[in-house]
Amino acid sequence: MKFVDSATIRVEAGKGGAGCLGFRREKYIPDGGPDGGDGGDGGNVYFRGQENLNTLSEFRFNRLFRAKNGQPGSGQNKRGKSADHLTVDMPLGTKIYDLETDEMIGEITLHEQIVLVAKGGFHGLGNARFKSSINRAPRKTTPGTPGEVREIGLEMSVMADIGLLGMPNAGKSSLIRQISSARPKVADYPFTTLHPNLGVVSLNDKHLVMADIPGLIENASEGVGLGFEFLRHLSRTRALLHVIDIMPADGSDPVYNYKTIEKELAKYDQELANKPRIIAINKIDLLNQKERDQFIESFIKDISYGGEVFNISALNGMGCKELVYGLFNLIKSNNVKTKMDY
């Protein structure tokens, strides 16, 4: 299913039911008092978090969500039935905005979390409510009030354990295909990945969720190349895996590429830049052993990196098993719960 990270929908809460104009009329009581009942309340619209959802694609086609109206009141002081509330399921990581006021209504972060987005109308009052010592037969009623109507903006950030980052065409999509059940599109040109892809990486009976984020470029923190959207997804991950292309097709310097991305992370959000991470040097199958060792030694020295480095080939699987162990150790050593633990 295509990943969609934003959508615009309309929500309409139900209208309150009208109050009833009625008088007690029985065989031996021809001139009874007022007995018009109140109407029922209109239905609210709620959003509810569901951990098994990971896309907003449903809202591309279904854009209107309308709760039912309350029923009108009736004679004999019978109140109309209040409408059932409407609950719309949302993936975790969804921010909810009122597009008219630019107000953020709330954010869905927990399974079964409930957020009220449109309140139903208040019930109308029947004429029995207006009886007084000076008005024994009121003919006054009130209609129910309208429910709230809102144009809602939805923004979903991927919630994953590991966020893959690297330059376009660094091999991130190939890697997530190699070590998870995800099957993203893979091709030999930049920006093959246009939307984040999620994959579940398994080790024995443990699992973690990995997000293949589209490649970052210079000035991504300023919005270049949809940078804001992609960096926002990385912010929701718990740790990072930085994939380095050992031989970029465009002839660029891997050290420069690494430092460029690290600089963009820091410019966007220092908390993001400080997330725990490991490095995977990809496409090592393109070099012989001597060239590979020389490159890796020089690369680590030039970037002044003291963390863990894995040498892999996402294409043929070299080093990928060791990398998977490294990812689980990264989560464990930083006392980070995986998404699958919640």
VENMO-V367076 format. One line per field, one symbol per residue. phi: phi as a letter, one per 20 degrees, with the letter a starting at -180 (. if undefined). psi: psi as a letter, one per 40 degrees, with the letter a starting at -180 (. if undefined). burial: + if it has 24 or more other ideal C-beta (glycine too) atoms within 12 Angstrom, else -. A space follows every 50 residues. Layout:
phi = ???
psi = ???
burial = ???
//
This chain:
phi = .ffcdbaccddcffeffffeebcfccgdcfcfffbfefeefffedddcfc feebbdfgefddddcceeefeffbfmleeffffffdddfcffneedceff dmeefrceccfmfdcfdbefffffdffffdfbfdcecfdeccffefefcc edddcddgdbeddecrfgmfofffffffdcefcffcbebfmgedcfddce ddblddbbdddeeggecfmffdnfmmggfffffffeeebcceedefcgfe mfegffffffffffffffaffffeffbcddeemffecfgfffffffffff ffelddeecddccffdngmfffffgffffffffdldfegfee
psi = hhhheiihihhhiiiiiiiihiihhidegdfiahfhiiiiiiiihihhhh eeifieddeddgehhhiiiiiiiiiffhiihiiiihhhhiiiehihihdd eehhdahheihehhhhehhiiiiihieddehidegegiehiiiiiiiihi hhhhhhhhhidhhhiiihfeedddddddeaeigihhifiifdheiihhih hihbeiiihhhhhihiihfdeeehffdddddddddeidiihhhhhdghde eihdddddddddddddddhddddeiiiihhhifeeeiidddddddddddd ddefheahhhhihddeeheddddddddddddddefhiidee.
burial = --+++++-+++++++++++++++---------+++++++++++++++++- +-++++-++-----+++++++++++-+-+++++-++++++++++++++-- ----+++++---+-+++++++++++++++++------+--+++++-++++ ++++++++++++++++++++++++++++++-+-+-----+-+++++++++ +-+---+++++++++++--++----+++++++++++++++++++++++-- -+-++-++-+++-++--+---+--+++++++++++------+--++--++ --+----+++++++---+++--++-+++-++----+-+++--
//
